[in-house]
Amino acid sequence: MMNWKIGGPCAAILPVLLSFAHPFGNPRQSSSRARVLAGAQITEPLRDLVTRKCGNCHSESGEWPFYARIAPVSWLLEHDVTEARAHMNLSRWEAYTAQERADLLGRLAAEARSGEMPPARYTAIHREARLLPSEKEALYSWAKAERKRLRMDDGTRP
């Protein structure tokens, strides 16, 4: 009986304490709040689309849901966001070289068009992040045009 009196409260407090642990770093702490795709030639409606659909993981202006503070769910989310930003951080677009931007645009276009991004496990919870066929095509067309523009500005082949 004594074990339950001690173990019960400890079991209830443990998830709260674990919520303060950030085994993959803390992606919530960012030094930059730059505008998504700053420096890119993109229409405002398309920038808003990218911010809404891609920004939670691929920028530093993401919104964290309430369950992102509860371990171990918080660990999974923080890991995914840290990994996503390592692949492409739209808040630091101007920090990439023209060649890096062109490469990222190529991947963005291919992954959005193929449906690889946003990932199914994310859109299962966040249905609003799903890309409609018209949005996929708009992203693809813009990325292709922006990539061509970057290469022309850089003096390399189109």
C-alpha positions, 0 to 999 in steps of 0.5 A: 500500500505504501508503494502506491502512495509514493509511486502514484504521485511520482508517476504523475509528476514524471511526465511533467519533469520530462517535458523540460528535457530537450534531448534533440536540442530546443528548436523553440529557441531561435535567434531569428524571426526572419520572414519566410523566403526573404529575398525570393521572388514570390507572390504574397499569396504563395508566400502565405501558402508556404508559411502556413503549410511548410512553416511549422517545421521548416521555419522559425516561426512555427506554432507549437500545439499544446501537446508539444509540451508533453514528453515523450510527444515533445521529443518526437516533435522537436526531433522532427522540427530540428531535422526539417530545419537542418534540411531547409530553413525558410527563415534563413533563406537569404543565408543560403548561397544561390546554388544551395537555394537552387538545390533546395528549390529542386527538392521542394518542387519534387517533394511537394509535387510527389506528395512526399511533403508534407509527410503523411504522419504530419497531415494525419493530425494537421489536415490543413497542411495537406497540399491541394493539387492546385497548390502543388502545381503552384509551388512546383511552377514557382520553384522551377521559375525561381530556380531558373532565375537564380541560375540566370542571376548566377551566370550558370545555365538555366 
